[in-house]
Amino acid sequence: MARLNAVLPLCVALLAVLAGQSAAGRYYSDEVQDKVRKEVEKAMAYNPSVGPALVRLVFHDCWVNGCDGSVLLDKTPTDGTNTEKKAVNNIGLAGFEVIDTIKQKVGAAASCADILAFAGRDAADILSGGKIFYTIPAGRKDGVVSSAAAADANLPESTFDFGQLQTNFAAPGRNFSVEDLVVLSGAHSIGVAHLSSYRDRLGADATPIDSDYQSALAKATPPELLGRGQNPTVPNNPRDASAAFQKDAAYDPAAVGVSPTRGVLDNSYYHNNLINKVLFKSDWVLRTDGFAASKLQEYKDNAAEWNSDFAAAMVKLSNLPAQGKNLEIRKNCRFTNQQYYY
């Protein structure tokens, strides 16, 4: 999935919003979950880009060998340092320091996999203004394997066509439906993406994309930058872009029918998709399937339904069982316990 780190120029605006939410934050009777919540609130108030990063981490962890915290590992006995963090499809992953901080607070009372699942849940709650909330159980264990190759083999790519996406989501061990695919794609209402992930959308032979939006993207992030070793980012959502970018892209949030509030996890993705103003081929191709296209329209028209369905899909995602043997509760989320003492 696309990088979900909120764009940094939005920090000042979001800080005020998040500070208000933190003052009246959600509290849990479970001590671990309450500590997770408090740390996520503090981290997002300091750096709003953390929120989208945490939501993204849940998908990128659970989609590879289940929810086992393997995406957090820097090194393993079997994979060395070539862990999931090094995967091409994991470009721009962030939020690891927040998980580290929480682990220091809760210690052995929670696995790293549980911490990540809870943190992603709380980030979604805050980013949606409390409209997306769900409960998930504890009890996940941490894996001891983390492979960049496995991550690239399992995570869907931004250039996938609809058939490839459908096959990826329906794979054994996941069994996610087309509806789940459309629902979870709505997370592209937040965060940023690297030029390398949408380069294919900037050429004359690109899958359908609004011409003004395409020109604005090419102006903001010229494709030739990749040849110079640069890989800049733009917001996934034109709603979150600068006023200058929106002018170039002929994007007016009010005219499109979305809230102009930047950085909110909401159904604006569906409004944007239906006017060809989405970044990725994997976004646009949802329109090529009759059922998927009908769900795009449905979620555009009914924000409350998408909020509810997204919460349900995140529960399903967060409950994907860990695969493999020798599961543990790590002492440090970046290393297996075998390596902890070395």
N, C-alpha and C positions, 0 to 999 in steps of 0.2 A: 504494500500500500504506500501511498505518497507520504512524504515526510510531514508530520503533523506539528512541527514546532511553529508557534505563532510568530509572526514577523516582528522583529524587534522595534521598529518605529512605532508600534502600537502600545509599547510598554506603559507610557505615561497615562494614556486614556484608560487602559485596562486596569492599571493599578488602583485608580479611584473606585472602579466598579468592584474589583475583587476585595478591596479593603472593607467596603460596606458589607459584602457577603461574609467575610471572615468575622466581622464583629457580631453577626448573628448566625454564626456557622452551625452546621449540623453536628450533633453530638451522639456518641454511641455508648451504650452500657458496657460493651466489650472493650476492655482496656487497650488491647492491641489496635483495634480499628479506630478507636478514638485518638490514639497517638499518631496513627497514619494520617488521619484527617487533619489534625493540627499542623503536622509538618507539610502536608500538601498545600494547605492554605497559606502558610508562611512562605513557602517556596514560590507559589504563584503570585503572591503579592509583591515579592521581590523581583521576580522575573516571569512575566506572563507566558513566555514561550515554553515554560515547563509543562503547562497544562496539556496542550496538544501533544507534546512529546510523550507524556505518560499514557494518554489514550492510545497513541500509536504503538507504544511498547507492548501493550497487552496483546494486540493482534500479532505483532512480530515475534513475541514469545510463544504464544499458544498455538500458532499455525505450524510450528516446527517442533515435533515431538511432544505436543501437548503443553499444558501450562506447568512448566518445570523450572522457570527462572534461568534457562540456559542462555537466553539472550544477554544476560547480565555478566556472564563469565569472561574474564580477560585471558584465562589460560586453563587448560585441563591436562590431565596425564596422557590422554589419548590424542588430543588435537593440538597440543602445544598452544601457541598464541594465534593460530588460524581459526579463531572462534567465529560465532555468528556475527559478531560486531564487524568482522572484516568482509562480510558478504556484500556483493555489489547491490543487491536489493535492499540492504540495510543502510544505505547511504544516509547520513544525517541523523542517525539515531541519537537521542539525547535523554536527559533526565536521570542518568545513572547516579549522579551525586545525591539526588534526593532520596533514592532508594538506599544508598549507603548511610545517609543520615538517619533514616528511619530504622534501619537495621541496628545501628548503634543504640537507638532508644529502646527497642523491643528485645534485642538479643535472641536467645533461643526460644522465646515465646511464640515466634512465627517464622515460617520459612520465607526465603526470598521470593518464592513464587506467590505466596499469599500476600506479601507486602506489595508486590507489583500489581496483582489483581485488585486489591483494595485501593491502591493509589490511583489506578486508572479509573476506577469507579467514581472516586471522589472528584477527580479532575473533570470528568464528564458532567457530574452534578453541578460543579461550580461554573463551568463554561456554558452550561445551558440555563444558568440562572435558576437552578432547582427544578427544571422541567424534566430532566432525565435523571432518574434515580432508581437503583435496583439493589436488592440484597443478594449476597453470595456467601456461601459457607467458607469456613477455613478448612484446613486439612491437607492442602497441597504439599508436595514434597519437592525438593530441589534435585535436578538432574546433575550428572557428573560428566556429560558429554555435550559439546557445543562445536558444531562444524559449520564453517562458512559455506562449504559445498552443499551441505544439507539445507541450509537456509535458502541458497539460490535455487535449489531444486524444488523447494516447496512453496516459497512465497510467490504470489502472482506478480507478473511484470506489468509495467505501465503500457507496454505495447501489445498486450494480449488482445486477441479478438474475443468475441462473445463465447464461442465454443470452448476456447482454452480456459476462460474464466469459469464457465459452468463446470467443466471437468475438474478444475482445481478445487473448487468449493465442494463438489460432491465426492471428492476422494474418500476412500475407506478410512475410517478413523475420524473423519470430520462430518460428512453427510450434511453439509450445508446446502440449502435450497437456493433457487434463483431469487426468491424473495429475500433470503438472508443476504445474498450478494448485493442486491439493490439497496437494502437497508443499511448495510455496513459501509457502502460506498458514500453514503451521506456524511461520513466523517470528514470527507474532503471539503466540508464547509469551513474548516479551520486549517491553520498551518501553512507551511510553505513547501515548495518542491524545487529540486535542482534542475537546471537546464538540461542535463543529460537525460532526465526522465521524460521531457516533453519536446526534445529536439525534433522528433519525427513529425510533430504537429506544426512546424514552422515552414515546411517546404510546400511547393506547388502541388505535390501529390499527397498531401496530408488528408487524413480522414476529415470529414466536414467540420469546419471550425469557422466561426464568425470572422469575417475579413478584418474588421476593425480591431477585434480582440487579438487576432493573429499578428497584425501589424504592431500593436502595442507591445506584445510579448517580444517580437523581434527587435524592437527599438530598445526595450528595457534590458534584454539579455540577448545580444547578437549571437547567433549560433557559432560564429568564428571564434568566440572566446574559448570554446572547448579546445580548439587547436592550440591555444596559447597556455593551456594548463589551468584555465579558470572555469569554475562551475558554479555560477551565481544562482541565487534563488529568487523566486517571486511567490507571492501568496497563492495558495491553492484557489482562493476565492477572490474574484475581482472586487467584491465588496470591501475586502481588507487592504486593497492597494491604495496608493497615494491618489490624491485628487488629480494630479497630472496624468497618471496612468489611466484612471477612469475616464478622463476626457479623451485620451487617445483611443481607448477601447470603446467609446460611445456607451459607457455603462453608467446608468443612473439607478441606484438601488430602489428608489421610490417608484420609478417607471417599471422596473422589473417586478416589483411587488414584494421586496424583501426589506427587513429592517436595516437601516444604515449602520447600526451598532457593530463596530468591528470586533472580530475575535469570538463571536458567539457560535456555539454549537447548535445549529438549527437546520431547518429544511431549505435554506437558501440554495444549497447544491442542486436541488431538483428544478428550481426556477432557472438557474444558470444552464443546466444541461439542456433544457428544452429550448433554449435560444442559442445553442452551440457555443456557449462561453464557459467551457470547462477545459482543463489543461490536458488531460490524458486521453489517448486513444481508448484505454480501458474504461474511461468514463463514458465517452461518446457511444461506444459500441453497445451499451445497454439499450440504446434506442433501436437497435437492429433486431431485437427479439420482441415479439408481440406482447408476451406477458410482462417482461421486464419494462418495456415502454409504458405499459398501462400502470405499473407500479410507480414509475417516475411521475406520471401525471397525478396519480392518487396522492403521493406524498407532497407534491407541490401544492395540491389543493387542501390538504389536511395536515397541518403541522402537528397537532396533538396526536394523530395516529402515528406519524413517524417517530415522535418522541417515545411513545409507548413501545413501538416495534423495535426501535434502536436499543432501548433498555433490555428488551427480551433477547435480542440477538447478542448483546454483550454478556448477558447471563450465560447463554449457550456457549459463547466463545470462552468465557472465563472458567467454564466447567469442563473443558476438554481435558481428559485425563493424561497425566504424564506417561510417556512411553519409556521403555528401557528398564535397566536393573540398577541396583545399588543406589536407590534414591535416598536422600538424606535431608537434614536441616542444616544448611551451611552456617558456619560461624562468620564468614565474610562472603558477601554476595558475588564478589569478583573471582573467587577461587573455590575449588572443591576442598572439602575438609582434609583430604589427603595432602594437599599442597599448603594448607593453612600454616603448618608448622615449619615450612621451609622458606 
